[in-house]
Amino acid sequence: MANKDKEYLFVYGTLKKDIGNDMYHLLAKHAGFVGDTTWNGKLYIVEDYPGAVPSDDPSDIVYGELYLLNDPDNILPSLDNYEECSDKFPEPKLFKRIPKLFKRIKDDVGLDNGDIVSACIYIYNMPVDNLMQIKSGNFTRE
């Protein structure tokens, strides 16, 4: 399914469509929804938003959504500002960027149909020791 010329973004928190905030609407304007997705990681509640970190334990699953970015160079700077990891924010940034294609972490995510896609993921970059883990791996706002 994945074409190396296509760029994907995995979202697991306030950018999900069921949250429906302004930044989700901006993302939806510049990307196409591919499907529900999972990623091998742990999810924590930070404040009124979640932060995800990678995990080596295959039972640690973060549930999210996969988007195909229509114009990554146009939408990603806005998302970086929203996620407070652009150059406008001092170190340490809330989310880390690792030198790859998007200057973000890229990792494999699994679609419900079994396909695996390499997608950009915002990884939480602060200590999680004092944060409550969202054991279900699924962030929803009540």
Stockholm file with secondary structure:
# STOCKHOLM 1.0

chainA/1-142         MANKDKEYLFVYGTLKKDIGNDMYHLLAKHAGFVGDTTWNGKLYIVEDYPGAVPSDDPSDIVYGELYLLNDPDNILPSLDNYEECSDKFPEPKLFKRIPKLFKRIKDDVGLDNGDIVSACIYIYNMPVDNLMQIKSGNFTRE
#=GR chainA/1-142 SS CCCTTCCEEEECSTTSTTTCCHHHHHHHHHEEEEEEEEEEEEEEECSSSEEEEECSCTTCEEEEEEEEESCHHHHHHHHHHHTTCSTTSCSSCSEECCSSTTSSEEEEEEETTSCEEEEEECEECSCCTTSEECTTSCCCCC
#=GC SS_cons         CCCTTCCEEEECSTTSTTTCCHHHHHHHHHEEEEEEEEEEEEEEECSSSEEEEECSCTTCEEEEEEEEESCHHHHHHHHHHHTTCSTTSCSSCSEECCSSTTSSEEEEEEETTSCEEEEEECEECSCCTTSEECTTSCCCCC
//
